[in-house]
Amino acid sequence: MPTYEQGDSVKVLFPHTTVRLGSFAPALVVSTSNGNDALGLLWVVMVTSAENRGWPGHVAIAYLSATGLPAPSLVRTAKIATIESRDAAPLGRVDDGVRVQIMPLIANRLALQPEPLCPRPLETAGYPCIAADAFARSGKGATGT
């Protein structure tokens, strides 16, 4: 089974598209399950034809030669999906310029903070930053009380 990295273009059965049932659509890998073979997940964003209407946050793919895409295309950073890596087929790779443009747009769309703040006692107790931040917002302690 192929392995994927951020910036790889793939073809997938993308959820909620208007393509024929059973047709594949291009997508761009934005994250993987960090080598956790038990999960085998990919987070992808939809790639659409440049002929489709633009949305805020679209990024044009200017250099098609290495992407495996057949026509000028746009990355739709608003259409994010989680798929199993076995359901993807490799096409190619976008240039680093596209990848560098889309990642901040996705982070902004998902309201992600670049570096989550971690209350020190929870972080040193082995809780990840996200859990520590959630505890801090909920007003509960590390035990959930």
Phi and psi in degrees as GROMACS dihedral restraints (atoms count N, CA, C in turn):
[ dihedral_restraints ]
;  ai    aj    ak    al  type     phi  dphi    fc
    3     4     5     6     1   -65.2    20    10
    4     5     6     7     1   152.8    20    10
    6     7     8     9     1  -105.9    20    10
    7     8     9    10     1   151.6    20    10
    9    10    11    12     1  -125.2    20    10
   10    11    12    13     1   156.2    20    10
   12    13    14    15     1  -133.3    20    10
   13    14    15    16     1   161.5    20    10
   15    16    17    18     1   -55.2    20    10
   16    17    18    19     1   130.5    20    10
   18    19    20    21     1   101.0    20    10
   19    20    21    22     1    -8.3    20    10
   21    22    23    24     1   -75.3    20    10
   22    23    24    25     1   138.4    20    10
   24    25    26    27     1   -95.7    20    10
   25    26    27    28     1   138.6    20    10
   27    28    29    30     1  -137.5    20    10
   28    29    30    31     1   164.9    20    10
   30    31    32    33     1  -113.2    20    10
   31    32    33    34     1   136.2    20    10
   33    34    35    36     1  -143.0    20    10
   34    35    36    37     1   163.4    20    10
   36    37    38    39     1   -84.0    20    10
   37    38    39    40     1    87.7    20    10
   39    40    41    42     1   -73.8    20    10
   40    41    42    43     1   131.1    20    10
   42    43    44    45     1   -65.4    20    10
   43    44    45    46     1   146.3    20    10
   45    46    47    48     1    61.5    20    10
   46    47    48    49     1    41.2    20    10
   48    49    50    51     1  -108.1    20    10
   49    50    51    52     1   167.5    20    10
   51    52    53    54     1   -95.1    20    10
   52    53    54    55     1     7.8    20    10
   54    55    56    57     1   -73.1    20    10
   55    56    57    58     1   159.9    20    10
   57    58    59    60     1   -56.6    20    10
   58    59    60    61     1   146.4    20    10
   60    61    62    63     1   -56.8    20    10
   61    62    63    64     1   129.9    20    10
   63    64    65    66     1    88.5    20    10
   64    65    66    67     1    -0.3    20    10
   66    67    68    69     1   -90.1    20    10
   67    68    69    70     1   149.1    20    10
   69    70    71    72     1   -94.0    20    10
   70    71    72    73     1   150.5    20    10
   72    73    74    75     1  -128.2    20    10
   73    74    75    76     1   149.9    20    10
   75    76    77    78     1   -75.4    20    10
   76    77    78    79     1   151.1    20    10
   78    79    80    81     1  -147.8    20    10
   79    80    81    82     1   166.0    20    10
   81    82    83    84     1  -121.6    20    10
   82    83    84    85     1   128.9    20    10
   84    85    86    87     1   -73.2    20    10
   85    86    87    88     1   125.0    20    10
   87    88    89    90     1  -110.9    20    10
   88    89    90    91     1   -18.1    20    10
   90    91    92    93     1  -162.2    20    10
   91    92    93    94     1   156.5    20    10
   93    94    95    96     1  -124.2    20    10
   94    95    96    97     1   177.2    20    10
   96    97    98    99     1   -84.0    20    10
   97    98    99   100     1    29.9    20    10
   99   100   101   102     1    52.2    20    10
  100   101   102   103     1    42.4    20    10
  102   103   104   105     1    77.5    20    10
  103   104   105   106     1     3.6    20    10
  105   106   107   108     1   -78.2    20    10
  106   107   108   109     1    95.0    20    10
  108   109   110   111     1   -62.0    20    10
  109   110   111   112     1   -23.5    20    10
  111   112   113   114     1   -65.9    20    10
  112   113   114   115     1   -32.1    20    10
  114   115   116   117     1   -87.2    20    10
  115   116   117   118     1   -52.6    20    10
  117   118   119   120     1    59.8    20    10
  118   119   120   121     1    41.4    20    10
  120   121   122   123     1  -103.6    20    10
  121   122   123   124     1   152.2    20    10
  123   124   125   126     1  -127.5    20    10
  124   125   126   127     1   140.9    20    10
  126   127   128   129     1  -104.6    20    10
  127   128   129   130     1   123.7    20    10
  129   130   131   132     1  -128.3    20    10
  130   131   132   133     1   155.3    20    10
  132   133   134   135     1  -117.3    20    10
  133   134   135   136     1   149.1    20    10
  135   136   137   138     1   -70.6    20    10
  136   137   138   139     1   143.6    20    10
  138   139   140   141     1  -114.8    20    10
  139   140   141   142     1   131.9    20    10
  141   142   143   144     1  -127.7    20    10
  142   143   144   145     1   164.5    20    10
  144   145   146   147     1   -64.0    20    10
  145   146   147   148     1   142.6    20    10
  147   148   149   150     1   -65.0    20    10
  148   149   150   151     1   -13.0    20    10
  150   151   152   153     1   -75.7    20    10
  151   152   153   154     1   -19.4    20    10
  153   154   155   156     1   -73.7    20    10
  154   155   156   157     1   157.2    20    10
  156   157   158   159     1   -63.6    20    10
  157   158   159   160     1   145.6    20    10
  159   160   161   162     1   -78.8    20    10
  160   161   162   163     1   150.9    20    10
  162   163   164   165     1  -121.2    20    10
  163   164   165   166     1   157.7    20    10
  165   166   167   168     1   -59.7    20    10
  166   167   168   169     1   136.9    20    10
  168   169   170   171     1    89.7    20    10
  169   170   171   172     1     2.9    20    10
  171   172   173   174     1   -70.1    20    10
  172   173   174   175     1   145.3    20    10
  174   175   176   177     1  -127.9    20    10
  175   176   177   178     1   126.2    20    10
  177   178   179   180     1   -76.3    20    10
  178   179   180   181     1   140.7    20    10
  180   181   182   183     1   -97.4    20    10
  181   182   183   184     1   105.1    20    10
  183   184   185   186     1   -82.0    20    10
  184   185   186   187     1   -37.7    20    10
  186   187   188   189     1  -108.1    20    10
  187   188   189   190     1   104.8    20    10
  189   190   191   192     1   -86.7    20    10
  190   191   192   193     1   -17.5    20    10
  192   193   194   195     1   -52.5    20    10
  193   194   195   196     1   -41.9    20    10
  195   196   197   198     1   -96.3    20    10
  196   197   198   199     1    -3.0    20    10
  198   199   200   201     1   -83.0    20    10
  199   200   201   202     1   -25.1    20    10
  201   202   203   204     1    81.0    20    10
  202   203   204   205     1     5.6    20    10
  204   205   206   207     1   -87.0    20    10
  205   206   207   208     1   141.4    20    10
  207   208   209   210     1   -82.6    20    10
  208   209   210   211     1   -16.3    20    10
  210   211   212   213     1  -150.5    20    10
  211   212   213   214     1   162.1    20    10
  213   214   215   216     1   -50.4    20    10
  214   215   216   217     1   136.1    20    10
  216   217   218   219     1  -137.8    20    10
  217   218   219   220     1   164.2    20    10
  219   220   221   222     1  -125.7    20    10
  220   221   222   223     1   142.5    20    10
  222   223   224   225     1   -90.8    20    10
  223   224   225   226     1   124.0    20    10
  225   226   227   228     1   -94.3    20    10
  226   227   228   229     1    95.3    20    10
  228   229   230   231     1   -68.2    20    10
  229   230   231   232     1   -13.4    20    10
  231   232   233   234     1   -82.2    20    10
  232   233   234   235     1   -18.3    20    10
  234   235   236   237     1  -103.0    20    10
  235   236   237   238     1    90.2    20    10
  237   238   239   240     1  -108.2    20    10
  238   239   240   241     1   138.2    20    10
  240   241   242   243     1  -140.2    20    10
  241   242   243   244     1   154.8    20    10
  243   244   245   246     1  -108.3    20    10
  244   245   246   247     1   125.7    20    10
  246   247   248   249     1  -130.7    20    10
  247   248   249   250     1   164.9    20    10
  249   250   251   252     1   -83.3    20    10
  250   251   252   253     1   136.2    20    10
  252   253   254   255     1   -60.0    20    10
  253   254   255   256     1   -28.4    20    10
  255   256   257   258     1   -67.1    20    10
  256   257   258   259     1   -16.1    20    10
  258   259   260   261     1   -90.9    20    10
  259   260   261   262     1     4.3    20    10
  261   262   263   264     1  -108.5    20    10
  262   263   264   265     1   150.4    20    10
  264   265   266   267     1  -124.6    20    10
  265   266   267   268     1   133.3    20    10
  267   268   269   270     1   -67.3    20    10
  268   269   270   271     1   142.1    20    10
  270   271   272   273     1  -116.1    20    10
  271   272   273   274     1   -49.1    20    10
  273   274   275   276     1   175.0    20    10
  274   275   276   277     1  -141.1    20    10
  276   277   278   279     1  -153.6    20    10
  277   278   279   280     1   139.8    20    10
  279   280   281   282     1   -84.6    20    10
  280   281   282   283     1   159.1    20    10
  282   283   284   285     1   -72.3    20    10
  283   284   285   286     1   157.9    20    10
  285   286   287   288     1   -59.3    20    10
  286   287   288   289     1   -29.0    20    10
  288   289   290   291     1   -59.5    20    10
  289   290   291   292     1   -40.5    20    10
  291   292   293   294     1   -67.8    20    10
  292   293   294   295     1   -46.4    20    10
  294   295   296   297     1   -59.6    20    10
  295   296   297   298     1   -43.5    20    10
  297   298   299   300     1   -65.9    20    10
  298   299   300   301     1   -31.2    20    10
  300   301   302   303     1   -73.8    20    10
  301   302   303   304     1   -40.1    20    10
  303   304   305   306     1   -79.4    20    10
  304   305   306   307     1   -32.2    20    10
  306   307   308   309     1   -61.4    20    10
  307   308   309   310     1   -44.2    20    10
  309   310   311   312     1   -65.3    20    10
  310   311   312   313     1   -32.9    20    10
  312   313   314   315     1   -65.3    20    10
  313   314   315   316     1   -41.1    20    10
  315   316   317   318     1   -67.3    20    10
  316   317   318   319     1   -44.8    20    10
  318   319   320   321     1   -59.1    20    10
  319   320   321   322     1   -42.0    20    10
  321   322   323   324     1   -65.7    20    10
  322   323   324   325     1   -43.5    20    10
  324   325   326   327     1   -61.8    20    10
  325   326   327   328     1   -35.9    20    10
  327   328   329   330     1   -89.4    20    10
  328   329   330   331     1     2.7    20    10
  330   331   332   333     1    56.8    20    10
  331   332   333   334     1    41.3    20    10
  333   334   335   336     1   -86.0    20    10
  334   335   336   337     1   139.7    20    10
  336   337   338   339     1   -86.4    20    10
  337   338   339   340     1   140.2    20    10
  339   340   341   342     1   -58.8    20    10
  340   341   342   343     1   -39.9    20    10
  342   343   344   345     1  -137.2    20    10
  343   344   345   346     1   100.9    20    10
  345   346   347   348     1   -60.0    20    10
  346   347   348   349     1   143.4    20    10
  348   349   350   351     1   -81.9    20    10
  349   350   351   352     1   133.1    20    10
  351   352   353   354     1  -117.4    20    10
  352   353   354   355     1   118.9    20    10
  354   355   356   357     1   -59.4    20    10
  355   356   357   358     1   124.7    20    10
  357   358   359   360     1   -53.4    20    10
  358   359   360   361     1   -44.8    20    10
  360   361   362   363     1   -61.2    20    10
  361   362   363   364     1   -38.6    20    10
  363   364   365   366     1   -72.2    20    10
  364   365   366   367     1   -39.7    20    10
  366   367   368   369     1   -61.8    20    10
  367   368   369   370     1   -44.2    20    10
  369   370   371   372     1   -74.2    20    10
  370   371   372   373     1   -18.1    20    10
  372   373   374   375     1   -82.0    20    10
  373   374   375   376     1     1.4    20    10
  375   376   377   378     1    97.8    20    10
  376   377   378   379     1     3.2    20    10
  378   379   380   381     1   -83.3    20    10
  379   380   381   382     1   136.1    20    10
  381   382   383   384     1   -68.1    20    10
  382   383   384   385     1   161.0    20    10
  384   385   386   387     1   -55.2    20    10
  385   386   387   388     1   -41.1    20    10
  387   388   389   390     1   -61.9    20    10
  388   389   390   391     1   -46.4    20    10
  390   391   392   393     1   -64.1    20    10
  391   392   393   394     1   -40.6    20    10
  393   394   395   396     1   -62.8    20    10
  394   395   396   397     1   -42.5    20    10
  396   397   398   399     1   -64.7    20    10
  397   398   399   400     1   -40.4    20    10
  399   400   401   402     1   -64.3    20    10
  400   401   402   403     1   -41.5    20    10
  402   403   404   405     1   -61.8    20    10
  403   404   405   406     1   -42.6    20    10
  405   406   407   408     1   -63.1    20    10
  406   407   408   409     1   -40.8    20    10
  408   409   410   411     1   -70.7    20    10
  409   410   411   412     1   -32.6    20    10
  411   412   413   414     1   -79.8    20    10
  412   413   414   415     1   -15.8    20    10
  414   415   416   417     1    79.7    20    10
  415   416   417   418     1     8.4    20    10
  417   418   419   420     1   -97.2    20    10
  418   419   420   421     1   158.6    20    10
  420   421   422   423     1   -83.0    20    10
  421   422   423   424     1  -176.3    20    10
  423   424   425   426     1   -62.9    20    10
  424   425   426   427     1   -21.6    20    10
  426   427   428   429     1   -92.2    20    10
  427   428   429   430     1     0.6    20    10
  429   430   431   432     1    85.3    20    10
  430   431   432   433     1     9.0    20    10
